[in-house]
């Protein structure tokens, strides 16, 4: 549905590219999250996707049309009808009611008044605002305003819906409601949605795929579950630190050292996915290898309705059985890796006593 190839955007030659050869693909019916820190190029990318700005180079195909080659005029306006847009701060006209705001793109497109009159109630019902047709923006809550914005974005039956930080101005409860609405719209209409966000929680909640931007470049892209389970870039791991236990707390990370010594034991990270998340790993290691593992950090979450668990263990006295332990974890469908070495609890206690 959307294909971006080598997209580059330069505003100032001295400052360098804001987008640098960005490529990504969004399949029909997907919810695709694009995430990055402030300055990563997210806002510029979304302006290119709806051709509010003309990129310096590269191609953007939306529903089979290369919109980067279209000249301003009727052809570009027609192509834009396939792209709906919802905004962070709603962008509603204060002088118009909810129904009037939703009608605006239809009026601009020259849709007959009778057709507009029939379409408005359908859109209001779709976003759960059937009783707010005559309400003005000042009379609506933040969540209700965003629902009006979503209905307005859907007015022309777009094939792609762009969401530019649509939940950033909302409280957590309202954010959850809006995300649930977007997921429902995606399911009912088969609508392709591209979420521009800096919130990994938003991606976790509804996105099937995610692309991570940093300094205008794509540093990681793929199915959301795969990126969450096995992030390849420091940027992705940083974003995930509050959601998935890839990053250790500072107090635990401070204990790690890269090489073993006489007082250390290996620290392993185990990643559980799917049915393997229910394996009794610690008990299994105790029975099979006689190892008393110490839990340093861990968490289980659900990503795209699939369980993902990450557990960090200290394995004292494992000795030369470590390769056998890792092979056993692999046989259970678990990913295990040594991430460092840490002082054993008994050695740490001896040090504290001596001091």
Secondary structure, 3 states (H helix, E strand, C coil): CEEEEEEEECCECCCECCEEEEEEEECCCCEEEEEECCCCCHHHHHHHHCCCCCCCEEEEEECCEEHHHCCCCHHHHHHHCCEEEECCCCCCCCCCEHHHHHHHHHHHCCCCHHHHHHHHHHHHHHCCCHHHCCCEHHHCCHHHHHHHHHHHHCCCCCCEEEEECCCCCCCHHHHHHHHHHHHHHHHHHCCEEEEEECCHHHHHHHCCEEEEEECCEEEEEEEHHHHHHCCCCHHHHHHHCCCCCCCCCHHHHCCEECCCCCCEEEEEEEEEEHHHHHCCHHHHHHHHHCCCCEEEEEEEEEECCEEEEEEEEEECCCHHHHHHHHHHHHHCCCEEEEEEEEECHHHHHHHHHHC
